[in-house]
């Protein structure tokens, strides 16, 4: 009897993960997808076992699943994550995947924000681009990149790029040179849903505070943001208004190529709690001439940008120490298939 109880306790401790890989592009189970189980801990991610989904998309992984784990399914060149928090069922798990396409038509750029923060010596540039994929396929183009960006020569190719997939965590990706001078590409799949790219680089302030650049990513309207204490001057900029919480000035960029004179110094900061009452913060966009109420579409774009500013402030306040990668960091150990 004691031996039987010990056996049952050991079996419960070992456990198993099983489920089905579902292709949301076809609406059918996906055999042949590679399914990997990762253990999440303070030291990072440890791959435990990798199997192939069999007929009807079924998979089984026999591993100890105490603590947080991650299931990652790879299909058609793209990986998809499914979290397994402690205490959640590990049987009958459904992992969603999609077919891929090299056509950028499924992914539309909806928001492009350029935040300029001078400190008197250097200029910190933060760009945020949000893509919306309303289709049922993932846009994936490893050779050409799914994002194109321009870096001024003074940046010397040094840029930090964080990519956030739908329902994912920020993941750092490299910006690679292209054959076009100053243009770089980022290889990161744009899955159905909303994908965000955040770029950060620093430039020495040129004489007169001039900052020049180009918008090379097609689609969307570009907004340029200056924190309180900073003014921007350029014939290709139109002032739209101020974001009410941070008092940041928001401009619309009227040309793909631009030269902007940056004056003053300042950085975007979250407002202190209790600094404004509800009536003040509830007014939305402050008026500037011409009145924004007569210009519906710029107001709509500014509202979207205000949300992007809020995301940037939140990301700065609590950037995650570790994130689930879109591709396995190390080859997983092969397990037995059932």
C-alpha positions as CSV (number, residue, x, y, z in Angstrom):
1,X,0.0,0.0,0.0
2,X,2.8,2.4,0.9
3,X,4.5,1.6,-2.4
4,X,1.3,2.3,-4.3
5,X,0.9,5.7,-2.6
6,X,4.5,6.6,-3.3
7,X,4.0,5.7,-7.0
8,X,0.8,7.8,-7.2
9,X,2.5,10.8,-5.6
10,X,5.5,10.6,-8.0
11,X,3.1,10.4,-10.9
12,X,1.2,13.5,-9.8
13,X,4.5,15.4,-9.3
14,X,5.7,14.4,-12.8
15,X,2.5,15.3,-14.7
16,X,2.2,15.9,-18.4
17,X,1.3,18.6,-20.9
18,X,-1.0,17.7,-23.7
19,X,-3.2,19.5,-26.2
20,X,-3.8,20.5,-29.7
21,X,-2.2,22.9,-32.1
22,X,-4.9,24.8,-34.0
23,X,-4.3,26.8,-37.2
24,X,-6.4,29.9,-37.0
25,X,-5.8,30.6,-40.7
26,X,-7.5,27.4,-41.8
27,X,-9.6,26.7,-38.8
28,X,-8.2,23.2,-38.6
29,X,-5.7,21.3,-36.3
30,X,-2.1,21.7,-37.5
31,X,0.0,18.5,-37.6
32,X,3.7,19.0,-38.0
33,X,4.1,22.1,-35.8
34,X,7.0,22.0,-33.4
35,X,5.9,22.3,-29.8
36,X,8.5,23.1,-27.1
37,X,8.0,23.3,-23.3
38,X,10.0,25.9,-21.5
39,X,10.5,26.3,-17.7
40,X,10.5,29.9,-16.5
41,X,12.8,30.9,-13.6
42,X,15.1,33.6,-12.2
43,X,17.9,32.4,-14.5
44,X,15.8,32.7,-17.6
45,X,14.2,30.1,-19.8
46,X,15.1,26.5,-19.9
47,X,13.9,24.3,-22.8
48,X,12.7,20.9,-21.4
49,X,11.4,19.0,-24.4
50,X,10.4,19.4,-28.0
51,X,7.9,17.3,-30.0
52,X,6.1,17.4,-33.3
53,X,2.3,17.7,-33.3
54,X,0.9,14.5,-34.8
55,X,-2.3,13.7,-36.6
56,X,-5.2,16.1,-35.7
57,X,-2.6,18.5,-34.2
58,X,-2.2,16.5,-31.0
59,X,0.9,16.7,-28.8
60,X,2.0,15.3,-25.5
61,X,5.0,16.3,-23.4
62,X,5.9,14.3,-20.3
63,X,7.7,16.7,-17.9
64,X,7.6,18.0,-14.4
65,X,5.4,21.2,-14.7
66,X,5.7,22.7,-11.2
67,X,5.9,26.5,-11.4
68,X,5.4,28.8,-14.4
69,X,6.0,27.3,-17.9
70,X,5.6,28.4,-21.5
71,X,4.5,26.4,-24.5
72,X,5.9,27.6,-27.8
73,X,4.7,26.3,-31.1
74,X,6.6,27.0,-34.3
75,X,4.8,26.9,-37.7
76,X,5.5,28.4,-41.1
77,X,8.6,30.3,-39.9
78,X,6.9,32.0,-36.9
79,X,6.7,31.0,-33.2
80,X,3.6,31.4,-31.0
81,X,3.6,31.4,-27.2
82,X,1.1,30.1,-24.7
83,X,1.7,30.7,-21.0
84,X,1.1,28.0,-18.4
85,X,0.7,29.8,-15.0
86,X,1.0,27.7,-11.8
87,X,-2.3,26.0,-11.0
88,X,-3.7,26.2,-14.5
89,X,-4.8,23.0,-16.3
90,X,-2.1,21.4,-18.4
91,X,-4.3,18.9,-20.2
92,X,-6.3,19.8,-23.3
93,X,-4.3,22.9,-23.9
94,X,-5.0,24.7,-27.2
95,X,-2.0,26.5,-28.9
96,X,-2.9,28.8,-31.8
97,X,-0.7,29.2,-34.9
98,X,-1.2,31.0,-38.2
99,X,0.0,30.6,-41.8
100,X,2.5,33.2,-42.9
101,X,2.8,35.5,-45.9
102,X,5.5,37.8,-47.2
103,X,2.9,40.3,-48.3
104,X,2.9,43.4,-46.1
105,X,-0.7,44.1,-47.1
106,X,-2.1,42.3,-44.1
107,X,-0.2,44.6,-41.7
108,X,-1.1,48.3,-41.7
109,X,0.9,51.0,-39.8
110,X,-1.7,52.9,-37.7
111,X,0.5,55.0,-35.4
112,X,4.0,56.5,-35.7
113,X,5.3,58.7,-32.9
114,X,8.7,60.4,-32.7
115,X,9.5,61.7,-29.2
116,X,12.4,64.2,-29.0
117,X,14.1,64.8,-25.6
118,X,17.1,67.1,-25.6
119,X,19.2,67.6,-22.5
120,X,21.3,70.5,-23.7
121,X,24.1,68.2,-25.0
122,X,22.5,65.2,-26.6
123,X,19.2,64.4,-28.2
124,X,17.3,61.3,-27.2
125,X,15.0,60.0,-30.0
126,X,12.3,57.5,-29.2
127,X,10.1,56.2,-32.0
128,X,7.0,54.1,-31.6
129,X,5.3,52.4,-34.5
130,X,2.1,50.4,-34.1
131,X,0.9,47.9,-36.7
132,X,-2.6,46.4,-36.9
133,X,-3.0,43.1,-38.6
134,X,-6.7,42.4,-39.1
135,X,-6.2,39.3,-41.3
136,X,-5.7,35.7,-40.4
137,X,-2.1,35.3,-41.5
138,X,1.2,36.5,-40.0
139,X,3.4,38.9,-42.0
140,X,6.9,37.5,-42.0
141,X,9.8,38.6,-44.2
142,X,13.2,37.6,-42.7
143,X,15.1,38.8,-45.8
144,X,13.5,42.2,-46.2
145,X,12.4,42.8,-42.6
146,X,8.9,43.7,-41.6
147,X,10.0,47.2,-40.3
148,X,12.2,49.7,-42.1
149,X,13.7,52.6,-40.2
150,X,16.1,55.5,-40.9
151,X,19.0,56.4,-38.7
152,X,20.9,59.7,-39.0
153,X,24.6,59.3,-39.6
154,X,25.4,60.7,-36.1
155,X,23.7,57.6,-34.5
156,X,26.4,55.4,-36.0
157,X,24.0,52.6,-36.4
158,X,23.4,52.3,-32.7
159,X,19.7,51.8,-32.0
160,X,17.8,49.7,-29.5
161,X,14.7,48.1,-30.9
162,X,12.0,46.5,-28.7
163,X,9.2,44.5,-30.4
164,X,6.0,43.6,-28.7
165,X,3.7,40.9,-30.3
166,X,0.0,40.7,-29.6
167,X,-0.5,39.8,-25.9
168,X,3.3,39.5,-25.7
169,X,6.2,41.1,-23.8
170,X,8.8,43.4,-25.3
171,X,11.6,41.5,-27.0
172,X,14.8,43.1,-28.2
173,X,15.7,42.7,-31.9
174,X,18.7,43.9,-33.9
175,X,18.4,46.5,-36.6
176,X,20.4,45.3,-39.7
177,X,21.8,47.5,-42.5
178,X,20.2,47.4,-45.9
179,X,21.7,48.4,-49.3
180,X,20.1,51.9,-48.9
181,X,22.3,54.4,-47.0
182,X,20.9,55.1,-43.5
183,X,18.1,52.6,-43.8
184,X,17.9,49.6,-41.5
185,X,15.5,46.6,-41.3
186,X,14.1,44.6,-38.4
187,X,13.1,41.0,-38.7
188,X,10.0,40.4,-36.4
189,X,6.8,38.8,-37.5
190,X,3.6,40.9,-37.4
191,X,0.9,38.5,-36.2
192,X,-2.9,39.0,-36.3
193,X,-3.7,41.7,-33.8
194,X,-1.5,44.7,-32.7
195,X,2.3,44.7,-32.9
196,X,4.4,47.5,-31.5
197,X,8.0,48.5,-32.3
198,X,9.9,50.9,-29.9
199,X,13.1,52.4,-31.1
200,X,15.6,54.4,-29.0
201,X,18.8,56.1,-30.1
202,X,20.9,59.2,-29.0
203,X,22.5,61.9,-31.1
204,X,24.8,64.7,-30.2
205,X,23.0,68.0,-30.5
206,X,24.1,69.7,-33.7
207,X,24.9,73.4,-34.0
208,X,21.6,75.3,-33.8
209,X,19.9,72.2,-32.4
210,X,19.0,70.9,-35.9
211,X,17.7,67.3,-36.2
212,X,17.2,65.7,-39.6
213,X,15.6,62.5,-40.6
214,X,13.3,60.5,-42.9
215,X,10.2,58.4,-42.6
216,X,10.8,55.2,-44.7
217,X,8.1,53.0,-43.3
218,X,5.0,53.3,-45.5
219,X,1.6,54.0,-44.1
220,X,0.0,55.9,-41.3
221,X,0.5,59.5,-40.1
222,X,3.6,60.6,-38.2
223,X,3.3,62.6,-35.1
224,X,6.3,64.4,-33.5
225,X,6.2,65.0,-29.7
226,X,8.2,67.5,-27.6
227,X,8.1,67.4,-23.8
228,X,7.3,70.4,-21.7
229,X,10.1,73.0,-22.0
230,X,11.0,72.0,-25.5
231,X,9.8,73.7,-28.7
232,X,10.2,72.5,-32.3
233,X,10.5,74.6,-35.4
234,X,10.1,73.4,-39.0
235,X,8.0,74.3,-42.0
236,X,7.0,70.6,-42.3
237,X,5.5,70.6,-38.7
238,X,2.0,71.6,-37.7
239,X,1.2,72.0,-34.0
240,X,-1.9,70.0,-33.1
241,X,-2.1,70.6,-29.3
242,X,-0.8,69.5,-25.9
243,X,-1.3,66.2,-24.3
244,X,-3.2,67.3,-21.1
245,X,-1.5,65.0,-18.5
246,X,2.2,65.6,-19.5
247,X,1.8,68.9,-21.3
248,X,3.8,67.5,-24.2
249,X,3.4,69.4,-27.5
250,X,2.2,67.2,-30.4
251,X,2.9,68.1,-34.0
252,X,1.9,66.5,-37.3
253,X,4.7,65.8,-39.7
254,X,3.8,66.9,-43.2
255,X,6.7,65.5,-45.2
256,X,8.6,62.2,-45.3
257,X,12.0,64.1,-45.1
258,X,12.4,66.7,-42.4
259,X,14.8,69.1,-40.7
260,X,13.7,70.3,-37.2
261,X,15.2,72.9,-35.0
262,X,15.0,71.7,-31.4
263,X,15.1,74.4,-28.7
264,X,15.1,74.0,-24.9
265,X,15.6,70.9,-22.8
266,X,13.2,68.4,-21.2
267,X,12.1,64.8,-20.8
268,X,8.7,63.2,-20.9
269,X,7.6,62.3,-17.3
270,X,4.4,60.9,-15.9
271,X,2.3,63.4,-14.0
272,X,2.2,63.2,-10.2
273,X,-0.9,61.7,-8.7
274,X,-3.3,64.3,-7.5
275,X,-1.7,67.0,-9.5
276,X,-4.9,67.8,-11.4
277,X,-8.5,67.4,-10.6
278,X,-10.9,65.4,-12.7
279,X,-12.4,68.4,-14.5
280,X,-8.9,69.5,-15.7
281,X,-7.8,66.0,-16.8
282,X,-11.1,65.3,-18.4
283,X,-10.9,68.1,-20.9
284,X,-8.9,66.0,-23.3
285,X,-6.9,67.9,-25.9
286,X,-6.3,71.6,-25.1
287,X,-7.3,74.0,-27.8
288,X,-4.8,75.7,-30.1
289,X,-5.6,77.8,-33.1
290,X,-7.1,76.7,-35.4
291,X,-9.6,75.0,-33.1
292,X,-9.1,71.2,-33.1
293,X,-12.9,70.7,-32.9
294,X,-13.1,71.6,-36.6
295,X,-10.5,68.9,-37.5
296,X,-11.9,65.5,-36.6
297,X,-9.2,63.3,-38.1
298,X,-6.2,65.1,-36.5
299,X,-8.0,64.8,-33.2
300,X,-8.5,61.1,-33.7
301,X,-4.9,60.6,-34.5
302,X,-3.8,62.7,-31.4
303,X,-6.1,60.6,-29.2
304,X,-4.3,57.4,-30.4
305,X,-1.0,59.1,-29.8
306,X,-1.9,60.0,-26.3
307,X,-2.5,56.3,-25.6
308,X,1.0,55.6,-27.1
309,X,2.5,58.2,-24.8
310,X,0.9,56.4,-21.9
311,X,2.3,53.1,-23.0
312,X,5.8,54.6,-23.3
313,X,5.6,56.0,-19.7
314,X,4.3,52.7,-18.4
315,X,7.1,50.8,-20.2
316,X,9.8,53.1,-18.7
317,X,8.4,52.7,-15.2
318,X,8.2,48.9,-15.2
319,X,10.3,47.4,-18.0
320,X,10.3,43.6,-17.7
321,X,13.6,42.0,-16.7
322,X,12.9,38.9,-18.8
323,X,10.7,38.3,-21.8
324,X,9.5,35.2,-23.6
325,X,11.5,35.1,-26.9
326,X,9.9,34.6,-30.3
327,X,12.5,32.0,-31.2
328,X,14.1,29.4,-29.0
329,X,17.4,30.7,-27.5
330,X,19.0,27.2,-27.6
331,X,18.1,23.9,-29.3
332,X,15.7,22.0,-27.1
333,X,16.3,18.4,-26.0
334,X,14.3,16.0,-28.1
335,X,11.7,14.0,-26.3
336,X,9.7,10.9,-27.0
337,X,6.7,11.3,-29.2
338,X,3.4,9.7,-28.4
